[in-house]
Amino acid sequence: MTQTPALVIGSIVDLAGVARAKVVPANRVDAFVSSGMGASPSWSVFCADDALAFTDDLSVVGDLRLRIVESDLRDLGNGVCWAPATLYELDGSVSPVCSREALRRTTSVLASNDLEARVGHEIEFTLFGGVPDEQWSAYGLSAVLAQEGFIRELFANAQRAQLDIEQFHAEYGPGQFEISLAPASPVESADNVILARILIGRTARSHGMTVSFSPMPTVGGSGNGAHQHFSLTRAGVPIFSGGQQAYGMTDDGACALGGLVAHLGDLTAVLASSPLSGMRLQPNTWSGAYICWGHENREAAVRFCSESSGNPHGANIEVKVVDGSANPYLATATILAAAHAGIIDQTPLPREVTVNPSILVESERVPTDIGEILQRLRASGVARSALGNPIIEAMVAVKELEHSRCAELDASAVIERLRYAWSA
């Protein structure tokens, strides 16, 4: 820490993808580490609009604890530090609805088969109160120069907080930007997503702006994605390069990609199922609206990035369907579980789509109907294996209530109500 902190924040991410937090003075950090800070079980069944989807197991009865690890603390500046929290039961066991623990379990399953993952995130966000729409240029130099003070401060804040931002650029929609985070281990990488949102939000506020990570922040606007890249090694050897399969994939790599494509539609509840997600998942928007894969195909839900001199992190897979409403721990857990299932089951690699899938009559869309999405989640062995029954059943309750409440509103009201739900 560059200065003695005054505030210590610990946060979790609930099943609606919203970060919820506890704050203590610095002299209470030991208690935050050892016994934790109390939280109702209802924290796990909050909807994005703060309604509560109570279940028989998660209601007003009982108590949980948020615990942090002191070495995880990151300096946010101005005497504030933050750490990701793990959710515990009162008896000291990790809660079965803890999303961070679900991802830890998945990485342990991979390790039991000599597999190790590295994960990187692209975070899209929309700034309000910055560059006027009439002065906006998609991917434009003028767009970033108009925000150079914000960018400079964000980079400085990230360096202080030990967050490795690899690049920043203006995106397509007015006020929309994207950062890319360096790859890291799966849990650390998901932690970094929350840290990045915190830093972006704090920096925006210091410049008189607000920030939205919503899948659809404005009516008729551009949606915000939260694309995930991942690579896998087996016994230290990359499986997406150095082989004899398509684009240098090994046999394991081809099966991992095959498994991801095969199970992707079943995992939409985890990756992109807010009441706004379907508005983003439209053809010809680079949102990954079709269940297919392609080499450097930005319209495919799964984009394969092969090893090349222009790809310093080596061959990897990008999952484009993920949006800002997804819990990053659960999203990564299910993505890696699907790839692992492909390796175990020797799932064949489907035919590559080398064109815009919207022109192919046989192209399968990523589901957007919440009934179908939840039915497929409940039936998915991959999802249940990765997340466990308590998370599955709680997520179904949350999503059903979210969508039923939002069905009573018109699209513009839903967009406005949820614009800042996933901000920090």
MORA-V349727 format. One record per backbone hydrogen bond with DSSP energy under -1.0 kcal/mol. NH is the residue of the N-H (numbers start at 1). CO is the residue of the C=O. E is the energy in kcal/mol with one decimal. If there is no record, write none. Layout:
BEGIN
nh->NH co->CO e->E
nh->NH co->CO e->E
END
This chain:
BEGIN
nh->6 co->79 e->-3.6
nh->7 co->79 e->-2.3
nh->8 co->24 e->-2.8
nh->9 co->81 e->-2.5
nh->10 co->22 e->-2.4
nh->11 co->83 e->-1.3
nh->12 co->20 e->-2.4
nh->14 co->18 e->-2.9
nh->17 co->14 e->-1.7
nh->20 co->12 e->-2.2
nh->22 co->10 e->-2.4
nh->24 co->8 e->-2.5
nh->26 co->6 e->-1.1
nh->28 co->25 e->-2.4
nh->29 co->26 e->-1.5
nh->32 co->28 e->-1.7
nh->33 co->29 e->-1.8
nh->34 co->30 e->-2.7
nh->35 co->31 e->-1.3
nh->36 co->31 e->-3.1
nh->37 co->66 e->-2.3
nh->39 co->64 e->-1.9
nh->43 co->40 e->-2.1
nh->44 co->41 e->-1.8
nh->45 co->42 e->-1.8
nh->47 co->51 e->-3.0
nh->50 co->47 e->-2.0
nh->53 co->45 e->-2.9
nh->55 co->58 e->-2.3
nh->64 co->39 e->-2.5
nh->65 co->88 e->-2.5
nh->66 co->37 e->-3.0
nh->67 co->86 e->-2.4
nh->68 co->32 e->-1.2
nh->72 co->69 e->-2.1
nh->73 co->70 e->-1.6
nh->74 co->82 e->-2.9
nh->76 co->80 e->-2.5
nh->80 co->77 e->-1.3
nh->81 co->7 e->-2.0
nh->82 co->74 e->-2.2
nh->83 co->9 e->-2.0
nh->85 co->11 e->-2.9
nh->86 co->67 e->-2.6
nh->88 co->65 e->-3.2
nh->89 co->93 e->-3.6
nh->92 co->89 e->-1.6
nh->95 co->87 e->-2.6
nh->98 co->95 e->-1.7
nh->102 co->98 e->-1.5
nh->103 co->99 e->-1.6
nh->104 co->100 e->-1.8
nh->105 co->101 e->-2.5
nh->106 co->102 e->-1.8
nh->107 co->103 e->-2.2
nh->108 co->104 e->-1.9
nh->109 co->105 e->-2.2
nh->110 co->106 e->-2.3
nh->111 co->107 e->-2.3
nh->112 co->108 e->-1.7
nh->113 co->110 e->-1.7
nh->114 co->111 e->-2.0
nh->115 co->110 e->-2.5
nh->116 co->233 e->-2.2
nh->118 co->231 e->-1.9
nh->119 co->184 e->-3.0
nh->120 co->229 e->-2.6
nh->122 co->227 e->-2.5
nh->123 co->179 e->-2.7
nh->124 co->225 e->-1.9
nh->125 co->177 e->-2.4
nh->126 co->212 e->-2.6
nh->127 co->175 e->-3.2
nh->128 co->210 e->-2.9
nh->135 co->132 e->-1.9
nh->136 co->133 e->-1.7
nh->139 co->171 e->-1.7
nh->140 co->137 e->-2.6
nh->144 co->140 e->-1.3
nh->145 co->141 e->-2.4
nh->146 co->142 e->-2.1
nh->148 co->145 e->-1.5
nh->151 co->147 e->-2.6
nh->152 co->148 e->-2.7
nh->153 co->149 e->-2.1
nh->154 co->150 e->-2.6
nh->155 co->151 e->-2.6
nh->156 co->152 e->-2.0
nh->157 co->153 e->-2.7
nh->158 co->154 e->-2.6
nh->159 co->155 e->-2.2
nh->160 co->156 e->-2.0
nh->161 co->157 e->-2.0
nh->162 co->159 e->-1.0
nh->163 co->158 e->-3.0
nh->165 co->163 e->-1.1
nh->166 co->180 e->-3.0
nh->169 co->178 e->-2.2
nh->171 co->176 e->-3.4
nh->176 co->173 e->-2.3
nh->177 co->125 e->-3.0
nh->178 co->169 e->-2.4
nh->179 co->123 e->-2.0
nh->180 co->167 e->-1.9
nh->181 co->121 e->-2.9
nh->182 co->164 e->-2.3
nh->184 co->119 e->-2.1
nh->189 co->185 e->-2.9
nh->190 co->186 e->-2.1
nh->191 co->187 e->-2.6
nh->192 co->188 e->-2.2
nh->193 co->189 e->-1.2
nh->194 co->190 e->-1.3
nh->195 co->191 e->-2.3
nh->196 co->192 e->-2.8
nh->197 co->193 e->-2.1
nh->198 co->194 e->-2.3
nh->199 co->195 e->-2.5
nh->200 co->196 e->-2.7
nh->201 co->197 e->-2.5
nh->202 co->198 e->-2.8
nh->203 co->199 e->-2.4
nh->204 co->200 e->-2.5
nh->205 co->201 e->-2.3
nh->206 co->202 e->-1.8
nh->207 co->204 e->-1.1
nh->208 co->205 e->-1.8
nh->209 co->204 e->-2.8
nh->210 co->128 e->-1.9
nh->212 co->126 e->-2.4
nh->221 co->218 e->-1.8
nh->226 co->322 e->-2.6
nh->228 co->319 e->-1.7
nh->229 co->120 e->-3.1
nh->230 co->317 e->-2.3
nh->231 co->118 e->-2.2
nh->233 co->116 e->-2.3
nh->234 co->237 e->-2.9
nh->235 co->114 e->-2.7
nh->237 co->234 e->-1.7
nh->239 co->232 e->-2.3
nh->243 co->248 e->-3.5
nh->245 co->249 e->-2.9
nh->248 co->245 e->-1.9
nh->249 co->246 e->-1.9
nh->250 co->239 e->-2.3
nh->254 co->250 e->-2.5
nh->255 co->251 e->-2.1
nh->256 co->252 e->-2.5
nh->257 co->253 e->-2.3
nh->258 co->254 e->-2.4
nh->259 co->255 e->-2.8
nh->260 co->256 e->-2.1
nh->261 co->257 e->-2.3
nh->262 co->258 e->-2.4
nh->263 co->259 e->-1.9
nh->264 co->260 e->-1.3
nh->267 co->264 e->-1.4
nh->270 co->267 e->-1.5
nh->271 co->267 e->-1.7
nh->272 co->268 e->-3.0
nh->277 co->274 e->-1.0
nh->281 co->277 e->-2.0
nh->282 co->280 e->-2.6
nh->291 co->364 e->-3.0
nh->292 co->290 e->-1.4
nh->294 co->302 e->-1.5
nh->296 co->304 e->-1.9
nh->297 co->294 e->-1.2
nh->301 co->290 e->-2.2
nh->302 co->292 e->-1.8
nh->303 co->318 e->-2.6
nh->304 co->294 e->-2.3
nh->305 co->316 e->-2.8
nh->311 co->308 e->-1.7
nh->314 co->311 e->-2.1
nh->316 co->305 e->-2.4
nh->317 co->230 e->-2.6
nh->318 co->303 e->-3.0
nh->319 co->228 e->-3.3
nh->320 co->301 e->-2.5
nh->323 co->271 e->-1.9
nh->324 co->224 e->-1.1
nh->326 co->323 e->-1.9
nh->331 co->327 e->-2.7
nh->332 co->328 e->-2.0
nh->333 co->329 e->-2.2
nh->334 co->330 e->-2.4
nh->335 co->331 e->-2.2
nh->336 co->332 e->-2.6
nh->337 co->333 e->-2.0
nh->338 co->334 e->-2.3
nh->339 co->335 e->-2.0
nh->340 co->336 e->-2.6
nh->341 co->337 e->-2.5
nh->342 co->338 e->-1.9
nh->343 co->339 e->-1.6
nh->344 co->340 e->-2.6
nh->345 co->341 e->-2.9
nh->347 co->342 e->-2.2
nh->353 co->293 e->-2.8
nh->359 co->356 e->-1.9
nh->360 co->357 e->-1.6
nh->363 co->360 e->-1.5
nh->366 co->289 e->-2.8
nh->373 co->369 e->-2.6
nh->374 co->370 e->-2.4
nh->375 co->371 e->-2.0
nh->376 co->372 e->-2.5
nh->377 co->373 e->-1.8
nh->378 co->374 e->-2.5
nh->379 co->375 e->-1.5
nh->380 co->377 e->-1.2
nh->384 co->380 e->-2.0
nh->385 co->381 e->-2.3
nh->386 co->382 e->-2.1
nh->387 co->383 e->-3.0
nh->388 co->384 e->-1.7
nh->392 co->388 e->-2.0
nh->393 co->389 e->-2.8
nh->394 co->390 e->-1.9
nh->395 co->391 e->-2.7
nh->396 co->392 e->-2.3
nh->397 co->393 e->-1.9
nh->398 co->394 e->-2.3
nh->399 co->395 e->-2.9
nh->400 co->396 e->-2.5
nh->401 co->397 e->-2.0
nh->402 co->398 e->-2.7
nh->403 co->399 e->-2.3
nh->404 co->400 e->-2.1
nh->405 co->401 e->-2.4
nh->406 co->402 e->-2.3
nh->407 co->403 e->-1.7
nh->408 co->405 e->-1.0
nh->409 co->406 e->-1.8
nh->414 co->410 e->-1.9
nh->415 co->411 e->-2.6
nh->416 co->412 e->-2.1
nh->417 co->413 e->-2.6
nh->418 co->414 e->-2.2
nh->421 co->418 e->-1.3
nh->423 co->420 e->-1.5
END
